[in-house]
Amino acid sequence: MGTRDGHPSTVARSPRAPQVSATALTCAADGVSFAGLADVIVDPAHRGRRLGAALVDRILEDLEPRGLKRIVLKASEAGRPLYEQAGWTPLEGPYDWMELRSR
């Protein structure tokens, strides 16, 4: 994991292939207990191959040493079932926010 503008970031690229997915991660100001995952995007032509899941899994692996208590994200309608299968749970409220508590 690298950093961009002081925030952790992960980019998986191949010099021989176009970029097909992206995401952003923000840690709370205290840098200890909380992170927000945003914009997990996979090009429609490349969906269904678990690229987004692999990207999120890699980010979670990179975050493991930080000992975060929870990570939140706002899931799209299409993404919500995928996150639920991976152990994310809905947060109370009118929006599509989900969280993953430390294991």
C-alpha positions as CSV (number, residue, x, y, z in Angstrom):
1,M,0.0,0.0,0.0
2,G,1.3,3.4,-0.9
3,T,0.1,6.9,0.0
4,R,-1.6,9.6,-2.0
5,D,-2.0,13.1,-0.5
6,G,-1.1,11.6,2.9
7,H,-3.8,8.9,2.7
8,P,-3.2,5.1,2.2
9,S,-4.0,4.0,-1.3
10,T,-3.7,0.8,-3.3
11,V,-3.5,0.6,-7.1
12,A,-3.2,-2.7,-9.0
13,R,-2.0,-2.1,-12.6
14,S,-0.4,-4.1,-15.3
15,P,1.8,-2.2,-17.8
16,R,0.4,-4.4,-20.6
17,A,-3.3,-4.0,-19.7
18,P,-5.7,-1.1,-19.3
19,Q,-6.8,-0.1,-15.8
20,V,-10.1,-1.9,-15.1
21,S,-10.7,-1.1,-11.4
22,A,-10.1,1.5,-8.8
23,T,-10.9,2.5,-5.2
24,A,-10.1,5.1,-2.6
25,L,-9.5,4.8,1.2
26,T,-9.6,7.4,3.9
27,C,-8.5,6.8,7.5
28,A,-9.8,8.9,10.3
29,A,-7.8,11.8,11.6
30,D,-6.7,9.8,14.6
31,G,-5.3,7.2,12.2
32,V,-6.2,4.4,14.6
33,S,-9.7,3.2,14.8
34,F,-11.7,4.0,11.6
35,A,-11.5,3.9,7.8
36,G,-13.8,4.7,4.9
37,L,-13.7,2.8,1.7
38,A,-15.0,4.6,-1.4
39,D,-15.4,4.3,-5.1
40,V,-14.8,0.6,-5.6
41,I,-15.3,0.6,-9.4
42,V,-14.8,-2.2,-11.9
43,D,-15.2,-1.5,-15.6
44,P,-18.5,-3.1,-16.8
45,A,-16.6,-5.2,-19.4
46,H,-14.5,-6.8,-16.7
47,R,-17.2,-7.4,-14.0
48,G,-18.1,-10.9,-12.8
49,R,-14.4,-11.9,-12.4
50,R,-14.0,-11.0,-8.7
51,L,-11.7,-8.1,-9.5
52,G,-13.5,-5.7,-7.1
53,A,-13.5,-8.4,-4.4
54,A,-9.8,-9.0,-4.9
55,L,-9.1,-5.3,-4.7
56,V,-11.1,-4.9,-1.5
57,D,-9.4,-8.1,0.0
58,R,-6.0,-6.6,-0.7
59,I,-6.9,-3.3,0.9
60,L,-8.2,-5.2,4.0
61,E,-4.9,-7.2,4.1
62,D,-2.9,-4.0,3.9
63,L,-5.0,-2.4,6.7
64,E,-4.8,-5.4,9.1
65,P,-1.6,-4.2,10.8
66,R,-3.3,-0.9,11.7
67,G,-5.8,-2.6,14.0
68,L,-8.8,-0.6,12.9
69,K,-12.0,-1.3,14.8
70,R,-14.2,-0.7,11.8
71,I,-14.3,0.2,8.1
72,V,-17.4,1.7,6.4
73,L,-18.5,2.1,2.9
74,K,-21.6,3.1,1.0
75,A,-22.7,0.1,-1.1
76,S,-24.4,0.4,-4.5
77,E,-27.5,-1.7,-5.0
78,A,-25.5,-4.1,-7.2
79,G,-22.6,-4.2,-4.8
80,R,-24.6,-4.7,-1.6
81,P,-25.1,-8.5,-1.9
82,L,-21.4,-9.0,-2.7
83,Y,-20.4,-7.1,0.5
84,E,-22.9,-9.0,2.6
85,Q,-21.4,-12.3,1.4
86,A,-18.0,-11.0,2.5
87,G,-19.2,-10.2,6.0
88,W,-20.1,-6.6,5.8
89,T,-23.3,-5.6,7.7
90,P,-25.8,-2.8,7.0
91,L,-25.7,0.3,9.3
92,E,-29.0,1.7,10.6
93,G,-30.3,4.7,8.6
94,P,-31.8,5.6,5.4
95,Y,-28.7,5.2,3.3
96,D,-26.8,2.2,2.0
97,W,-23.9,2.4,4.4
98,M,-22.3,-0.9,5.5
99,E,-19.5,-1.7,8.0
100,L,-17.0,-4.4,8.6
101,R,-16.0,-4.7,12.3
102,S,-12.5,-6.0,13.2
103,R,-12.4,-9.8,13.4
